[in-house]
């Protein structure tokens, strides 16, 4: 949401600008956190799959 103003200082540093900027930054942070969580879940799943795939090999190696 942008409001037109002729006073450049108010447009750039006024309360409306700061409120809008804070809202945009908050939304960006939420998106980044969600992306990071999704990536972390994928890594955890990949590690679990790797551990599961290596488990039979570990058991075979111990018997030799």
VEXMIFI-103431 format. One record per residue (C-alpha): residue number from 1; x, y, z; residue in three letters. Coordinates in steps of 0.2 Angstrom, whole numbers, always signed. Layout:
<nodes>
NODE   n  east north    up res
NODE NUM     X     Y     Z Ala
...
</nodes>
This chain:
<nodes>
NODE   n  east north    up res
NODE   1    +0    +0    +0 Unk
NODE   2    +8   +16    -5 Unk
NODE   3    +1   +33    -2 Unk
NODE   4    +5   +48   -13 Unk
NODE   5   +13   +63    -5 Unk
NODE   6   +22   +78   -11 Unk
NODE   7   +33   +79    +4 Unk
NODE   8   +48   +68    +1 Unk
NODE   9   +54   +67   +19 Unk
NODE  10   +37   +61   +24 Unk
NODE  11   +36   +49   +10 Unk
NODE  12   +52   +41   +14 Unk
NODE  13   +54   +42   +33 Unk
NODE  14   +36   +44   +39 Unk
NODE  15   +26   +33   +50 Unk
NODE  16   +16   +26   +35 Unk
NODE  17   +32   +21   +26 Unk
NODE  18   +40   +13   +42 Unk
NODE  19   +24    +3   +45 Unk
NODE  20   +23    -3   +27 Unk
NODE  21   +41    -7   +27 Unk
NODE  22   +40   -17   +43 Unk
NODE  23   +25   -27   +37 Unk
NODE  24   +35   -31   +21 Unk
NODE  25   +50   -37   +31 Unk
NODE  26   +39   -47   +43 Unk
NODE  27   +31   -56   +28 Unk
NODE  28   +49   -59   +21 Unk
NODE  29   +55   -66   +37 Unk
NODE  30   +40   -78   +38 Unk
NODE  31   +43   -84   +21 Unk
NODE  32   +61   -87   +24 Unk
NODE  33   +57   -96   +40 Unk
NODE  34   +45  -107   +31 Unk
NODE  35   +57  -111   +17 Unk
NODE  36   +71  -115   +30 Unk
NODE  37   +59  -127   +39 Unk
NODE  38   +54  -136   +23 Unk
NODE  39   +73  -138   +18 Unk
NODE  40   +77  -144   +36 Unk
NODE  41   +63  -157   +35 Unk
NODE  42   +70  -163   +18 Unk
NODE  43   +87  -165   +25 Unk
NODE  44   +81  -175   +40 Unk
NODE  45   +71  -186   +28 Unk
NODE  46   +86  -189   +17 Unk
NODE  47   +97  -193   +32 Unk
NODE  48   +84  -205   +39 Unk
NODE  49   +84  -213   +21 Unk
NODE  50  +103  -214   +21 Unk
NODE  51  +104  -221   +39 Unk
NODE  52   +91  -234   +34 Unk
NODE  53  +100  -239   +18 Unk
NODE  54  +116  -241   +27 Unk
NODE  55  +109  -251   +42 Unk
NODE  56  +110  -268   +33 Unk
NODE  57  +128  -264   +28 Unk
NODE  58  +133  -260   +46 Unk
NODE  59  +126  -276   +52 Unk
NODE  60  +135  -286   +38 Unk
NODE  61  +151  -278   +42 Unk
NODE  62  +150  -282   +61 Unk
NODE  63  +148  -301   +57 Unk
NODE  64  +164  -302   +46 Unk
</nodes>
